[in-house]
Amino acid sequence: MIGLDSATPQLLFDRFAADMPVLSALRQRSLWGPMRSVDPPITMPAWSCMMSGRTPGELGVYGFRDRAAHDYGPMAFATSHSIKAPRIWDEMSAAGRDSVVLGVPGTYPTTPIRGAMVSCFLAPSTRAQYTSPPGLRDELEKVTGGYTLDVENFRSPELERVSQQIFDMSEQRFQVARHLATSQDWDFFSFVDMGPDRLHHGFWKYCDPDHPRYESGNPYENLFRDYYRSLDRHIGEFLGCLPEDTSVMVVSDHGAQPMVGGLFINEWLRQEGLLVLAKEPAGPTPMAKAEVDWKRTTAWAEGGYYGRVFLNVEGREPQGIVPAKEYESTLDRIAGALERMDDDTGQPMGTRALRPDELYPEVNGIAPDLLVYVGNLRWRALATLGMEQGLYTTENDTGPDHANHADTGIFMLSHPGLAPGPAGDLSLYDVAPALREMLGLPGGGRLPH
């Protein structure tokens, strides 16, 4: 299984199809189409949802960071230990069969499997134990001359450095994939290339004429095209080292789209009288470092590709003030106000405020009280306080970024006996049952059609 983080149908199936002869040929013999991601369409839960068939609510993982307790402290980073459900490679190990797992988000720290695992970009450095078995680390360092976990600070104005590192990282990831595919025993091989995600976040406004801040004639105008051409070549070389009868699946965890701008969601809560500060920030201040008057605060938010609103509930949070009997009505009031919001031009934003119990059959961990898709994910939710420009901005508060996540990724499956052609409605939750069916694992379901 080839995973492309953030790959989107707009680019892969439409805009660059002519520049990707290998993937175009694979599509001709595959079942393929756009694939709906999970809610929220965020890398950390999405890959584990894909490989387990469980929802973020069932996993209790809603982003890269989640609340560890009903307090006001910093959120805790999700790790592989946060994922309690078995993923496909765990099921293969239990069946006494070998897997290779390379760079799949949600695999740090590594866990013992039958086969080999190379952790994801969430490993702190290559000095950490990022492989299982441990000795594989020295082998990879020797093969690569220095293994790359991720692009260094991909939200950076150093565009030349970032672009070169994206190309280099993808080249190395496929080099390692070929090495492991030909040196390890496996029945299931899964790897993820983060290159598309880093490319989209760092360069979308330079490459897409439809981006609101597109700069015509800039030196990076053809970077998307050049990257996708090189990606296609890497995929061709990888497929060339596989046995002829290998089933091949190409997927992404979510899509991407231009980021229109950002909404300072905590400043909006302040404006609505729902968040009260004990002291004005001296400058830009993360929510976790703000001095909040919790005895007068109804709600606060954390930002990112989507916003997470938390209520300060009486008997749940240490200084909660929202009575339990007013929980639902308070959520209704906040959700309604967000969904009625206009953008900076006075036009409706199209924001969606979603409740976990409406999204998931089971809600574990500490879920946000509201999941907020600002502008239906066309805008980023910014949690920073103390900004001077008002509620709206065209930039990101954590470094240059021109793309936001979209709820639709890609799917391709070439498998003996499976009729090729465009698929019907595809969901990320179709992947695990399809893999189980092809691998002969319990719980397999009908292949997508």
N, C-alpha and C positions, 0 to 999 in steps of 0.2 A: 504494500500500500504506500503510495507516494502522497504525502501531505504537503500542501502549499498554504502556509498561513496567510490568510487575508486575500486569497485569490478570488476574483470576482468575475461573473459571467460577462459583464460589460467589456472587460479587457480580453479575457481568455477565449471566449467563444465568438466575440464580435470584432473588436478593434484590431487584435493582433493575430487572428487566425492565419492570415496569409504569411505571417512572419514565423509561424510555428509549424513547419511541415510534419514533424514527428507527432506532436499532439493532435494535429488535424487528421493524420492517418490513423492514430489510435482511436480518435473519436468515431471514425468511419466504421470501426469494428466493435464499437462499445455501445452500451446503453448510457445515455448521457443527458445532462440537463442542469438547470439551476437547482440548488438544494437549499431549502430553508434551514437556517441555523436555529440555535436555542435562544431562549430569553433568559438572561441577556446574552447577546452575541459577543462574548468576551473569550479570549484565548484560553484562560486558565480553566474555567468550567467546561468550555465547549469541547476540547479534545478529550477530556475524561468522560463527558457525556457520550461522545461519539464512540468511544472504545468500551463503554459499559452498557449503553442503552438506557442509562438513568438520567433523570432531569437534574438541573442544578439544585432544586428543592430537595430531591431525594439524597443528593450528595452533600447538601449543606454548604455548597461553595458557590458564591455569587460574583466573584471577581478575583483579582490578584490579591486583594486584601478583604478581610471580613472581620466583623466584631467577634472578639473572643469572649466577651462578657457584656452584660447589660450595664456598662459603666460609660464613662466619658473619655477613657484612655485611647491611645492610638490603636488603630486597627492592626490585626495580625496578618502577616503574609501567609497565603495558602501554600502548602507544600504537598508532596506526595503522601505525607502522613494524613492530610486532610481528606484524602480519597479512600473511603472505607469499602466501597464496592469493588469487586474483582473486575479487572479490565481483560481484554481479550488475551493478552499474554499471560495473565494469571490463570485464566481458564485453560490455556494451552499447557502451562506448567503442571496444573493439576491433572491433566490428561496424559502427562508423561511425554509431551511433545515440545520441540524446540522453537524458540522465537528469537528474532533480532529486533531490538527497539532502539531507534537512533533519533535523538533530538525531539521526542514527542513532549510537548509541554505538560507539566504535571508529573515529571519523573525524577525530580530532585527532592530529597535524597533518593538515590537509586535503591531499588528493592531487589532482593534475590529472585531471579527467574531461571528457568531452564533455558539456557542460551546465553545471550549477551544483551546488555543494556548500556547505552551511552546517554547520559542525562541531557536535560534541556538548558535553555539560556538562563534559567533561574538559578543554576549553580553559581555560587559566588565567584569562583575562579577555577582555573585548571589545577590550582594547588589543592583544591578540595577533591574528595573522592567522588569523581563524576562518572565512574564506570562500574559495572558489575559483569564479570568478576573484576576485582581490583586490578589485577595484572593487565587488563585490557588498556588501562590508561597509558602505561609505558609503550605499549604497542602502537597506539594511536599517535602519541607524541612523536614516535620514530617515523611512522608513515607520513605524517603531515609536516613535520618540522616545527610543530607547535599548534595544537588544536585550538580552534576558535569557537567559543561558546556563543558569541553574539557580536554584533557591531558595537563598537565602543561609543556610547552616547549618540544614538542615531538622531536624537532631537538636538541638533547642533547647527550653527551657521557655517561650520567647516564643510561645505558641500562637496568639495573635491575629495577630501579624505573619506567622508561618509559614503559617497557613491562608490569609490574604489573598494572600500571594505565590504560593501554589500555584494559586489561582483565576486570578490575574493572568497567571502564566506560561503556563498552558494557553490562556487567551484569546489571548495574543500569539502563541503557537506556531501556532494555527490561523489567525490573521490573516496571518502570514507564509506559511503554506501556501497560503492562497487567493491571496495576491499572486504567489507564484512559479508557481502552477498557471496563472494567467491572463497572466503576463508573460514566461514562459520557454517555449521549445520543448522538448517532452519526449515520449518514448514510454514511459518508466518513471518513476514518481514515488513516492518513498518518504520517509516522515517518521515520527518517533517523538516522542510526548508523554511526558515524564517525570512529569507531574502525578500519575497514579495511584500511582506508586511512592512519591513524597514524601508523599502523603496517607496511604497505608497505614502507613508507618514512623512518622509523627508522630502519628496519631490513632486507631489501631485500637482501643485499649482504651477510648476514649471512645465509639466508635460500635457496637461489637459486643457484644451481651449475652452471647455465649458466650466472650468473652475472660476469662481467670482474674482479671484486675484491672479488670474493667469497673466504671465509676462511674455508677450510675443517676442520671438527672436532671442530668447535667453540661451546660454550655452548648454543647458540641460534639456532642451526641448524634446530631444529624441531619446532621452535616457530610458523611458519605459520600453520603447521599441527595442533598443539595443539590449536591455536586460532580458526581455522575453525571448529574444533570439538566442541569447546565450543559455537561458534556462531550457529552451527546447533542445539545444544541442546536448546539454547535460542529461536530460531525460532520455534522449536517444542512446547515449553511451551507457546509461544504467540499464535500460531495457535490453541492450545488446549482450549484457553479461548474465541474463537470466535464462533458465531453461525454457525451451520453446512453448511448453504447455502451461506456463505460469499464468495464473489469473492476475490481472493488473487492475487496481483501483486507484484513481486519482481524485483526491477530495480537498476541499478547504473547509476550515472551521467556521468561517464567516466571510463576508465580502467587504468591500471598501467603497467609499464615495467621497466626493469633495466635502471638506468641512467648511460650512458657510461662516461659522463664527462660534463664539462662546457666550454662555449666559452665566453670570456670577450668581449662582443659585442661593448661596448663603446671604448675599447682599439682598436678593429678592425676599428671602425669608425675613430679613431685618426690616425691609421696607413694609412688609405686611404685618409687622409687629409680632411675628412668631419666634424670632430669635433676638435675644437681648444681650448685649455685651456689657460687662462690668467696667470695661475700659476700652477706649477707642484704640485701634491698632496704630502703631507709629508708622507703619508702612505695610506692604504686602505681607500677609500673615496666613499660614496654613490654619485650617480649622482646628487642628489638634493643639495648636499653640495659642489660640485666642483665649482671652479672659472672658468667659461667658458667665452671665448671671443666670444660673440654671434654675433658680427659684422663680424666674419670670419667663423662662424659655419653653415654648411649646414644641418646637421642632428644630432640627439642624440637618445638614446634608454633607455628604462626601461626593466628590466629583470624579470625573473620568469620561470615558466614552459615553457613559450614561450616568445619571444622577441617582443617588440613594438618599432618600429622606427617612429620618428616624424621628419618631415621636418620643417626647420626654414623659413617659407614662408613670402615673402614680402607682407605687408599689412594685414597679419593674426597674426603673432607673433610680439611682440613689437619691436624687432630688426631683423626682418626677412630679409633674403638676397636672397632667391630663388624666382626669378620672376614667376608670375603665369603661364606665357607661357612656362616655363621650368619645371613646376611641374611634368608632366607625364614623360618627358625624364629623369628627376632626379630620380624618382622612378624606372624607368626601369633600370637605371645604377646601383643603389644600389641593387635592387632585383637580377639582373643578377650576380653581383659580389658575393653576398651571396650564391646564388644557385650553383655557380661554385667552391665554397670553398672546399679545402681538409681538412681532419682531421689532427691530430698530427702525423699520420703515413704516410701521403701522399696519403691516399685513399679518394675518393669522400665522403663528409659527407651526401649528399642527403638532404640538407636544402631546405625548401620551403618558399618562401616569397609571402604572399597573400594580396590582396587588399580588403578592406571592401566592395567597390561597386561591386565587383565580387562575394562576398560571400552572401550578404544580399539584399533582395528586397527593404529595406529601411535602411538608416543609420542615427541614431539619436545620440545625445550627441556628444562627441568629440572622435571619433574613432582614433586608430593608423593609420598612413599613410600606414604602412606595418605591418602585423602580421607575425612574423618570427618563423617558426618551425625548430629550429636548429637540424640538423640531423634527420629531420622528427619526432621531439619530443623525440629522444633518448638522446639528449644533452640538458642541461639547459642553458638558456641565462642569463649571469651574467653581471649586470650593473656596478659593482664596478670598480672604477678607482684606479690607484696607486699600482696595484699588480706587483710583481717582476717576476712571472714565465712565462710571455709572454701571448699569446692569449688563451692557453688551460690549463685546470686543470682537475683532476679527482674528485675534491670535489665541494661542494656547498659553496657559499659565505655568506650564512645566517645560517650556522650550519650543522651538519652531515645529509646527505640525500643520499639515494642510489637508489631512484626510481623517475621516471618522469611520467607525465600523458600520457595515450594512448588514441587514439580516439575511442576505442570500449569498451563498457561496456556490461552489461548483461540485459536480459529481460526474465521474466516468467509470465504467466497469466493463472490462473485457474478460469474459468467462466462457468456457466451452459450453455450448448449448443455449447460451443466452442471446436472444435476438437483438441485434444492434439497432440503434435509432434513438430519436428523442424520447425521453421518459415522461411519464405523467408527473403528478405532484410528488416531489422528493423531499424528504426530511432527513436531517442529520440523525434522527433516531432510527432511520432505516439501515444505517451502516452496521451496527453491531449484530442485529439479526442476520443480515446478509453475510457477514463474515463467519458467523457461527454455522450457517447453512453450508457455505463453501468449505469450511474447515472440518465439518462433521462434528461440531460441538453441540452439547445440549442447548436447547433454547433457540435453535435456528428457526428462521422464518422464511416465508416466501421471498425470493429475490425481487427487488424493485422491478417494475414493468412500465 
